[in-house]
C-alpha cells in the first residue's frame, strides 16, 4: 500500500471537505488526488475523535470503490450516520480529528495464533453476522489476543467466546493509518 505524505494529507483534507459539503458548506476538492495509486479500490475506515474520544467510525471492508471515492463516502457516513452518535454539527467539525485507515486485502486466519495484536485487524464472519475491529483498537485498550477476539465477537452481536466455535471465519488484515495529528490538517480547508 504505502501512500506518500502528500497523498495522506490530501485524503485527510478530502475527508474533511466531504463532511463540510454534507453539512452545507461548499469547499473545493484538494489537489494531489489524481495518482492511479489513490484511485485503486480499497477497503477504508474513517474515524472521528473529539478530544480523544470516539465520535464516529464507519468504513468499507471490501474494496468496492476507488480509495478517493470510498474516503469521500465513509467520511460523510462516519460524521452523519454512525448510529452510536448524534450527527456531527457544522460548528463541531473544527474540533473533530479525522483518522483514515486503509485496509489490506483480507486473508483467512489458519489459527487464532496467526493474530498479532497491534498488527492485525480482525473480522469475524458467522454468515449471518460480521464484526470487525481495526488493529490499533486492541493496543488502545491493552487487550490480549483473546480479549480482542471476544470484543470482535461482541461487535458482531455474538457471544464473546463465539470465536472458539467451528463455523466462524476469522479474517486478518493490516492497515495504513494516518490522522490529522500527523499532518496538522484539522483546521485546513481543501485547496489550501
C-alpha positions as CSV (number, residue, x, y, z in Angstrom):
1,X,0.0,0.0,0.0
2,X,2.2,2.8,1.3
3,X,0.9,6.2,0.5
4,X,3.0,9.3,0.2
5,X,2.8,12.1,2.7
6,X,1.2,14.3,0.1
7,X,-1.4,11.6,-0.7
8,X,-2.2,11.0,3.0
9,X,-2.6,14.8,3.6
10,X,-4.8,15.2,0.6
11,X,-7.0,12.3,1.6
12,X,-7.5,13.8,5.1
13,X,-8.4,17.2,3.6
14,X,-10.8,15.4,1.2
15,X,-12.5,13.6,4.1
16,X,-13.0,16.9,6.0
17,X,-14.1,18.7,2.8
18,X,-16.7,15.9,2.1
19,X,-18.1,16.2,5.6
20,X,-18.2,20.0,5.3
21,X,-20.1,19.7,2.0
22,X,-22.6,17.3,3.6
23,X,-23.2,19.9,6.3
24,X,-23.9,22.6,3.8
25,X,-20.5,24.3,3.4
26,X,-19.0,24.3,-0.1
27,X,-15.3,23.6,-0.2
28,X,-13.2,22.8,-3.3
29,X,-11.6,19.4,-3.7
30,X,-8.0,19.2,-2.6
31,X,-5.2,18.8,-5.1
32,X,-2.9,15.7,-5.2
33,X,-5.6,13.0,-5.6
34,X,-5.0,12.2,-9.3
35,X,-2.5,9.4,-9.0
36,X,-3.5,5.9,-10.0
37,X,-2.5,4.8,-6.5
38,X,-5.3,6.6,-4.7
39,X,-7.8,5.5,-7.4
40,X,-7.3,1.8,-6.7
41,X,-10.2,0.1,-5.0
42,X,-9.5,-0.3,-1.3
43,X,-11.4,-1.0,1.9
44,X,-11.2,2.0,4.2
45,X,-12.5,3.3,7.6
46,X,-12.7,6.9,8.7
47,X,-12.7,7.5,12.4
48,X,-13.7,10.8,14.1
49,X,-12.5,11.7,17.5
50,X,-13.3,14.7,19.7
51,X,-10.9,15.4,22.5
52,X,-9.6,11.9,22.1
53,X,-13.0,10.3,22.4
54,X,-14.6,8.3,19.6
55,X,-17.2,10.4,17.8
56,X,-17.9,8.2,14.8
57,X,-16.3,5.4,12.7
58,X,-17.7,3.8,9.5
59,X,-16.0,2.1,6.7
60,X,-16.0,-0.4,3.9
61,X,-14.3,-3.7,4.4
62,X,-14.4,-4.7,0.8
63,X,-12.5,-2.8,-1.9
64,X,-15.7,-1.9,-3.8
65,X,-14.8,1.7,-4.6
66,X,-11.7,3.6,-5.6
67,X,-10.0,4.9,-2.4
68,X,-10.8,8.5,-3.2
69,X,-14.5,7.8,-3.6
70,X,-14.5,5.5,-0.6
71,X,-12.9,8.1,1.7
72,X,-15.4,10.7,0.5
73,X,-18.4,8.4,1.2
74,X,-17.3,6.9,4.5
75,X,-16.2,10.2,6.0
76,X,-19.7,11.6,5.5
77,X,-21.3,8.4,6.9
78,X,-19.0,8.5,10.0
79,X,-20.0,12.1,10.7
80,X,-23.7,11.7,10.0
81,X,-24.8,8.1,10.1
82,X,-22.9,6.3,12.9
83,X,-25.9,5.0,15.0
84,X,-23.9,5.3,18.2
85,X,-23.7,9.1,18.0
86,X,-25.7,12.2,17.0
87,X,-24.6,13.6,13.7
88,X,-21.6,16.0,13.8
89,X,-22.7,19.6,13.6
90,X,-21.1,22.2,11.4
91,X,-19.8,24.1,14.5
92,X,-18.4,21.0,15.9
93,X,-16.4,19.9,12.8
94,X,-13.5,22.2,13.6
95,X,-12.9,20.3,16.9
96,X,-13.0,16.8,15.3
97,X,-9.8,15.0,14.5
98,X,-10.0,12.6,11.5
99,X,-8.2,9.4,11.1
100,X,-8.1,7.2,7.9
101,X,-7.3,3.5,8.0
102,X,-6.7,1.9,4.5
103,X,-7.2,-1.9,4.7
104,X,-5.0,-4.5,3.1
105,X,-6.9,-7.4,1.5
106,X,-8.5,-9.7,4.0
107,X,-6.8,-13.1,4.5
108,X,-8.4,-16.1,6.3
109,X,-6.6,-17.0,9.5
110,X,-5.5,-20.6,9.7
111,X,-5.4,-20.3,13.5
112,X,-6.0,-17.7,16.1
113,X,-2.3,-17.9,16.8
114,X,-1.8,-16.1,13.5
115,X,-3.2,-12.9,15.0
116,X,-0.5,-10.4,16.0
117,X,-2.1,-7.9,18.4
118,X,-1.5,-4.4,17.3
119,X,-0.5,-5.5,13.8
120,X,-3.6,-7.3,12.6
121,X,-7.2,-6.2,12.5
122,X,-9.8,-8.9,12.8
123,X,-13.1,-9.6,11.0
124,X,-15.2,-12.4,12.3
125,X,-17.9,-13.7,9.9
126,X,-20.6,-16.0,11.2
127,X,-22.5,-15.9,7.9
128,X,-25.4,-14.1,9.4
129,X,-23.3,-11.6,11.4
130,X,-20.0,-9.9,10.9
131,X,-17.8,-7.9,13.3
132,X,-14.6,-6.0,12.7
133,X,-12.1,-4.1,14.8
134,X,-9.1,-2.2,13.5
135,X,-5.6,-3.2,14.6
136,X,-5.0,-0.2,16.9
137,X,-8.1,-0.8,18.9
138,X,-6.5,-3.8,20.8
139,X,-3.5,-1.7,21.7
140,X,-5.5,1.3,22.7
141,X,-7.4,-0.8,25.3
142,X,-4.5,-3.1,26.2
143,X,-6.2,-6.2,25.1
144,X,-4.5,-9.6,24.5
145,X,-5.5,-11.8,21.6
146,X,-8.4,-13.5,23.4
147,X,-9.8,-10.2,24.7
148,X,-9.5,-8.8,21.2
149,X,-11.4,-11.7,19.7
150,X,-14.0,-11.5,22.4
151,X,-14.7,-7.8,21.5
152,X,-14.8,-8.5,17.8
153,X,-17.5,-11.2,18.5
154,X,-19.4,-8.8,20.7
155,X,-19.3,-6.2,18.0
156,X,-20.8,-8.8,15.6
157,X,-23.7,-9.3,18.1
158,X,-22.4,-12.8,19.0
159,X,-21.4,-14.2,22.4
160,X,-17.9,-13.1,23.4
161,X,-16.4,-16.6,23.0
162,X,-18.1,-17.4,19.7
163,X,-14.7,-17.3,18.0
164,X,-13.9,-20.7,19.7
165,X,-16.7,-22.5,17.8
166,X,-16.3,-24.1,14.4
167,X,-18.2,-22.5,11.6
168,X,-16.9,-19.0,12.1
169,X,-14.4,-17.5,9.7
170,X,-11.7,-15.2,11.1
171,X,-10.1,-12.9,8.6
172,X,-7.0,-10.8,9.2
173,X,-5.8,-7.6,7.7
174,X,-3.4,-4.8,8.3
175,X,-4.0,-1.0,7.9
176,X,-2.1,2.0,6.9
177,X,-3.4,4.5,9.3
178,X,-2.9,8.3,9.4
179,X,-4.6,11.2,11.0
180,X,-4.9,15.0,11.3
181,X,-2.4,14.8,14.1
182,X,0.2,13.5,11.7
183,X,-0.3,16.5,9.4
184,X,-2.0,19.2,11.4
185,X,-4.8,19.3,8.8
186,X,-7.7,19.8,11.2
187,X,-8.1,23.5,10.5
188,X,-7.1,23.4,6.9
189,X,-9.6,23.8,4.1
190,X,-9.5,21.9,0.9
191,X,-7.2,23.5,-1.7
192,X,-5.1,25.5,0.8
